[in-house]
Amino acid sequence: MLSIILKDLSIYSNSRRYRVIQYITLSILILIFFISLTEFYSYGINKQEVHNVNPEYQAYSLFIFCLLFITFLVPRHAVESLDIESPLKNQIEGLNIGIDNFTFLKLTKLTYFDIIIGKIAGVVIWTLWSVWFLIPIFALSSYIGGYSIWHMAKCGIILTINGVLFSIIGYICGLYFSTATAKGVSYGIILFLTLTPTLPFFPFNIEVFDMVSSLTGLSSILYTNGSYIWLYNSGLYLILSLLLFPFLLLLFRKQLSIT
């Protein structure tokens, strides 16, 4: 399992495209934080209500909500991770020779469970690796004010569980559909889960559906004291991950046996 994680992380880190995506994502997030912090402070100074506006809380809230969109990269990486293992075309004396990495994995002592867990962990670690690069931003909260470490840790739990569920959805779609279709279907499912509470019609406007969206979970942490919606949301996503994992394992076993 560890070998699969290290292999995938090595592929991602050596890929110029993935490094560019990570660099652009980090740059946008840092710009959003400092621009929003400046704007909220300016608004508070103009209104002479800096303490009422709480610019540091507003800036960190926007920043953390933007971090949620990092997890939207997970299904894309999951689908492309399957393409990495698909037959590679090598030109040898004008002939195309297909080399399937899954064929080599059959020769190892790794089980299907180890391979799937390793690939899920590799995608989630690589995607959330960007958050670790933003630790200096979180450390600023000790000086300029903002949310406590416990609040940020709870947000981190939501992001991590989101990444696990989204990666499983991405892998299932990647095994069942073609690459382009898999990306579209997985993003459709994820957007439906995330935006469910914003739908203004029955039955999605029922309060119980608040736990379905991670947006509501983050809002309960950042804006509501004593609310456990974030815990319900994390538990629901964890249960969905556990329920979908056997189906993913079965689908992967079938796909690997075919190759």
N, C-alpha and C positions, 0 to 999 in steps of 0.2 A: 504493500500500500504506500509506504513512504517513497519507494522508488518511482511510483506513478506520479506522486505529488511533485517530487524533485524534477522529474522529466518534463512535466507540463509547465512548471514554473521556469525551467531553463528555456523552454521553447518560447514562452511569452516574453521573458526578459531579453532574449536574443532577437526577437522580432521587432523590426523598426516600426512597423505599423502599430503594434500594441504599445510600444514606448511613446509614440507620438500621441496616441489616444490618452494615455495616462498623463502626459505632460500638459496637454490641452485641458483635460479635466481639472487637474490641480490648479492651473493658471486661472481658469474661470472661477473656481471656488474661492481662491484667495482674493481675486478682484471683487467678487460679490461681497465678501466679508468686509473688506476695507472701505469699499464705496458705500455700502449700506451703513456701516458704522459712522462714516463721515456725514452722510445725509441725515441720519437720525440725530446725531449731535447738533448739526446745523439747525434742524427743525426745532429741537428743544431749546437752543439758544435764542432763536428768533421768537419763539413763544414765551421765552423766559420761564420754561417749565421743564428743565432738564431732568429733574428728579421724578417728575410725573411721567415724562415720556419714556424714561429708562432706556436710553439708546443702546446700552450694552446688551440688555436682554433682548431687545428687538433684533439687533444685528445677529446675535447668536441663534435666535430662533429661526431667522431666515437662512442662516448658514447650515443649521442642522437639517432643515427641510430640504435644502439643496443636496445634502449628503445622501438623502434617500434616493435621489435619482442616479447615484453611482450604482446602486443595486440593479438598476434597469439595464446595465451593461452585462449582467451575469448571464441571462439567457442567450445573448448574442455570442458570448465567449463559449458557452456550453455547446451550442450548435457547431461553432467553428472548431471546437476541440474534437468533435467527432470527425470532422473533415481532415484534421491533422492525422488521424489514425487510418484514414481511407487510403486506397492504393495511390502511391506516388508514381508519377511518370518519369522515368529516367531514359534519356536518349543514349543508347548504346549501339553504336554502329547502325544508326538509323532505325532501330527497333525500339518499341515501347515495352518496357518490362514493368509490370505492376508489382509493387511491394506493399503488402498490407501489414501494418503494425499489429493488428489484432491477431494475425496468424502467428507472429512471434510471441505474443502474450500467451497463446495457448501452450507454448512449449515451456513456460515458466511454472513455478509453483504457486503463482498468484491465483486466487479464486476469483469468480465473477464478483463476489462481494467486495474483495480487496480492490479490484479494478474500479468498480463504480464509486466506492467511497473515496478512493484516491483521486479520481477525476473530479468529483464534486468538491472535495477539499481544495484541490489545485485551483479551480475556477474561483471559488469563494475567497481564498487567501489572496490570489492575485488581484481580484477586484477591490477587496477591502484594504489591500496594501496601501492604497492611496490615502486612506484615513490615517494610517500611521505617520505618513509624511506631514500630516496636518497637526501633529501634536503641539508644535509651537503656537499655533493659533488657539488651541484649547488652553494652553498654559497661560495665555494672556488674560484669561478670566480671573486669575489670581491677583492681577494688578489693576485691571480696569473694571472688574466686576463682571458678573454674569451668572451662569448656572453652576451649581456645585458639581463635584466629581461624580456624586451618586446619580444626579440627573443625566449627566453625559454617559455614565455607564449603562443606565437603563435604555437610553437611545441606542447605544452600541449593541445591546442585546437584540433590539428590534431589527437593526440593520443586518446583524449576523444571521438571524433566523430567516429574515427576508431573503438573504443571499442563498441560503440552503434550499428554501422552497423554490425560488426562481430558477436555480440551477437544475433542480429535478424536473421542473416543467420544461426547461430548455432541452434537457437530454431526452425526455420522452418525445417531445415534438421533433427533435433532430433524428431520432430513430424511426419515427413513424412517417415523417414527411420529407420532402426534398429540402435542401438548405434554405432557399428563399421562402418557401411556404412555412417551414418550421419557425423561422424568425418572426414572420407575420402572425402566426397562430399563437406563439408564446407571448408576444407583446400584447396581443389582444386579450389573452387571459389575465396577464399581469395588470394591464390598465383597468380591466373590469374589476379586479379585486381591489385595486388601489382607489378607484374613483367611485365605488359603489355608494358610499354615504352621500355623495354629492348629487346623486340622481333624485330629482324632485317628485317622483311618482311612486305609487304603491307597487310592491311592498318594500322597496329599497329605502324609503324615507322612515321606516320603523327604526326606533332607537336601537334595537338589538343588532341591527346590521352595522352599527358603529365599530364593533369589534372585528369586522371583516377587513377593514382598511388600516394599513399601517400609518396613513396620514392622521387618522383619528387617534391612533395609539401614541404617535409623537405629540399630538396636540394635548392629550391628557397628561403627558409628562411635563410639557413646557408651560401650559396655561392653567392647568387644574390641579389643585393640591388634594391629595387623598383619593384620586381617581385610580381605579384599577383596570381601566379599559386597555392600557398598554399590556398588562399581564394577560388579559383575556385574548388580545390579539396575538401575542407571542405564543400562548398556549394553543390557539387555533391553528396558527401556521405550523407549529411543531407537530401537531396531530395530523394535519394534512400532509406534511413531509413524510411522516411515518407510514401513512396509508398509501401514499403514492410510490414509496420506495420499492415495495415488493413488485408492483406492476412494472416499474423501471427495470428491476433486476430480471424479471421474466422476459421483458421485451429485449433487453440486452443479451440475455442468454440465447434467445431465439436468433437474434441478428448475428451473434458471434458464431453460432453453430452453422449458419448459412455460409459465412465467409470462410 
